[in-house]
Amino acid sequence: MHTHSLRIIVPGVIAIVVAVVILLGIWFPKLRGVHKGSKIPLGTFSSVCAALLPGSWGILLLWLGFHPAAHISVLWFVTPFVLCIIGSIYGHHLDLSDHQK
């Protein structure tokens, strides 16, 4: 493993750790995030979508760090990222409607 690989792998590991902490917020309220601009806590769906955002990029960076010459379609990692952005917007709508009840 070369040092240029570590420059890719370390941010990937950090992104995956962030994703795991966000997922742990589902079960542990002290780790639960809130929506930006409000104090509404993330629901389960929002937490999963928010965790997949850094998780998909972390997996991409790890893959590229361990397989630098491999040809891989970035769509395998961009598609979950875009779907999670859409899911996060929908999750915010769900959390907002639950909070208003």
C-alpha positions in Angstrom: 0.0 0.0 0.0 1.4 3.3 -1.0 1.0 6.7 0.7 -1.1 8.0 -2.1 -3.5 5.2 -1.3 -3.7 6.3 2.3 -4.7 9.8 1.2 -7.8 8.1 -0.3 -8.4 5.4 2.3 -8.3 7.6 5.4 -11.2 10.0 4.3 -13.1 6.9 3.2 -12.8 5.4 6.7 -13.8 8.7 8.3 -16.9 8.9 6.1 -17.9 5.4 7.0 -17.4 6.2 10.7 -19.7 9.3 10.3 -22.3 7.0 8.6 -22.2 4.5 11.5 -22.6 7.3 14.1 -25.6 8.6 12.2 -27.1 5.1 12.1 -26.5 4.6 15.8 -28.6 7.7 16.3 -31.7 5.6 15.4 -31.3 3.6 18.6 -29.5 6.1 20.9 -31.2 9.5 21.2 -28.1 11.3 22.3 -26.5 10.6 18.9 -29.6 11.5 16.9 -29.1 14.5 14.6 -31.5 17.3 13.9 -32.6 18.9 10.7 -30.6 22.0 9.8 -32.5 25.2 10.6 -34.8 23.5 13.1 -34.7 21.4 16.2 -36.7 18.5 14.7 -34.8 15.3 15.4 -34.1 12.9 12.5 -36.5 10.0 12.1 -35.6 6.5 11.2 -36.0 7.1 7.4 -34.1 10.4 7.5 -31.3 8.8 9.6 -30.8 6.0 7.1 -30.8 8.4 4.1 -28.4 10.7 5.9 -26.1 7.8 6.8 -26.0 6.6 3.2 -24.8 9.9 2.0 -21.3 9.7 3.6 -21.4 5.9 3.5 -21.6 5.7 -0.3 -18.7 8.1 -0.7 -16.7 6.3 2.0 -17.1 3.0 0.2 -16.2 4.6 -3.1 -13.0 6.0 -1.6 -12.1 2.7 0.0 -12.7 0.9 -3.2 -10.5 3.3 -5.1 -7.8 3.2 -2.4 -7.5 -0.6 -2.6 -8.1 -1.0 -6.3 -6.5 2.1 -7.9 -6.2 0.7 -11.4 -9.7 -0.9 -11.4 -12.2 0.4 -13.9 -15.4 0.9 -12.1 -18.5 2.9 -12.9 -18.9 5.8 -10.5 -22.7 5.4 -11.1 -22.6 2.5 -8.6 -21.8 5.1 -5.9 -23.4 8.3 -7.3 -26.9 6.7 -7.7 -27.3 5.8 -4.0 -26.0 9.3 -3.2 -28.6 11.0 -5.3 -31.4 8.7 -4.1 -30.4 9.5 -0.5 -30.6 13.2 -1.2 -34.1 12.7 -2.5 -34.9 10.4 0.4 -33.5 13.0 2.9 -35.9 15.6 1.5 -38.8 13.2 1.8 -37.7 12.2 5.3 -37.6 15.8 6.3 -41.2 16.1 5.1 -42.1 13.1 7.1 -40.4 14.3 10.3 -41.9 17.7 9.9 -45.4 16.3 9.6 -44.8 14.0 12.7 -43.5 17.0 14.7 -46.5 19.1 13.9 -49.0 16.4 15.2 
